[in-house]
Amino acid sequence: MVRIAGVNIPDNKKIPVSLAYIYGIGRPLAHRILSSVKIDENKRAKELAPQEVSKLRDIIEKKYKIEGELRREVTLNIKRLKDIKSYRGVRHMRNLPVRGQRTKTNSRTRRGNVRKTMMSGKRKLEKK
């Protein structure tokens, strides 16, 4: 198994797909990286030579923010929005959709499966 940036890359998948397992690298960036290193995109990860793996590792770790560094930057950006109490920061604090989606319906993934129907908040009637 090839290990790049602390992530085990699957052997049996093509290189662009397996590079996408690294946080911060998607398919388009993987294609760009492979073309800059001049590695065939149809190869599988287990077919890579050790020199090619070291070239990939060097370029990915030196040029791009990935894994822990990128996650830290994203969390700090969200924390900054919360600290200045911007609209987006308040939405993050309340666990509501941030990017303008509707919340009357269709926000169950963000809120959890909270069903707000007509009868859900009423008290039960007492029997006489």
C-alpha positions in Angstrom: 0.0 0.0 0.0 1.3 3.4 -0.9 1.2 6.0 1.8 1.1 9.7 0.9 0.5 12.5 3.5 -0.5 10.0 6.2 -3.2 8.4 4.1 -3.1 4.8 2.8 -4.0 5.0 -0.9 -5.9 1.9 -2.3 -3.8 -0.3 -4.6 -6.4 -1.5 -7.1 -7.9 1.8 -8.1 -6.6 4.2 -10.8 -4.3 6.9 -9.5 -6.6 9.9 -9.9 -9.3 8.1 -7.9 -6.9 6.9 -5.2 -5.4 10.4 -4.8 -8.9 11.7 -4.2 -8.8 9.7 -0.9 -6.6 12.5 0.5 -8.5 15.4 2.1 -8.1 18.4 0.0 -7.4 16.6 -3.3 -10.3 16.0 -5.7 -10.4 14.5 -9.1 -9.5 17.6 -11.1 -6.5 18.5 -8.8 -5.4 14.8 -9.0 -5.4 15.0 -12.8 -3.4 18.3 -12.7 -0.8 16.8 -10.3 -0.4 13.7 -12.5 0.1 15.7 -15.6 2.7 17.9 -13.9 4.6 14.8 -12.7 4.1 13.1 -16.2 2.5 9.9 -14.8 0.0 8.0 -16.9 -3.5 8.4 -15.5 -4.5 4.9 -16.5 -2.0 3.2 -14.1 -3.1 1.7 -10.9 -1.5 2.7 -7.6 0.2 -0.7 -7.2 2.0 -0.3 -10.6 3.7 2.9 -9.5 7.5 2.9 -9.3 9.1 4.1 -6.1 10.5 7.2 -7.9 7.1 8.1 -9.1 5.7 7.7 -5.6 8.4 10.0 -4.2 7.7 12.6 -6.9 4.0 12.6 -6.1 4.7 12.8 -2.4 7.1 15.7 -2.8 4.7 17.8 -5.0 1.6 17.1 -2.9 3.3 17.9 0.4 5.1 21.0 -0.7 2.7 22.7 -3.1 -0.8 22.0 -1.6 -2.5 22.3 1.8 -3.9 18.9 2.6 -5.2 16.8 5.5 -4.6 18.3 9.0 -3.4 21.7 7.9 -6.4 22.2 5.6 -8.9 21.0 8.2 -7.3 23.3 10.8 -7.6 26.3 8.4 -11.3 25.5 7.7 -12.2 25.2 11.4 -10.3 28.5 12.2 -12.3 30.2 9.4 -15.6 28.9 10.9 -14.5 30.0 14.4 -13.6 33.5 13.1 -17.1 33.8 11.6 -18.6 32.7 14.9 -16.5 35.1 16.9 -17.5 38.2 14.9 -21.1 36.9 15.0 -21.6 37.3 11.3 -24.8 35.9 9.7 -22.9 32.8 8.5 -21.3 32.4 11.9 -24.7 32.5 13.7 -26.0 29.9 11.3 -23.0 27.6 12.2 -23.7 28.2 15.9 -27.4 27.2 15.6 -26.6 24.2 13.3 -28.7 25.5 10.5 -28.0 25.6 6.8 -25.4 28.3 6.0 -25.6 28.8 2.3 -29.2 30.1 1.9 -31.2 26.9 1.7 -34.8 26.9 2.8 -35.5 25.6 6.3 -39.2 25.3 6.4 -38.7 21.9 4.8 -35.6 20.0 3.5 -33.0 20.9 6.2 -33.2 17.6 8.1 -29.6 16.6 7.3 -28.3 19.7 9.1 -30.8 19.9 11.9 -31.1 16.1 12.5 -34.3 14.4 11.8 -36.4 16.9 13.7 -40.0 16.9 12.5 -41.9 20.0 13.3 -45.5 19.1 12.5 -48.7 20.7 13.8 -49.3 18.3 16.7 -45.8 17.6 17.8 -45.6 20.6 20.2 -49.0 20.4 21.9 -49.7 18.9 25.3 -51.9 15.9 25.7 -55.4 16.6 26.9 -56.3 15.4 30.4 -59.1 12.9 30.7 -62.0 13.8 33.0 
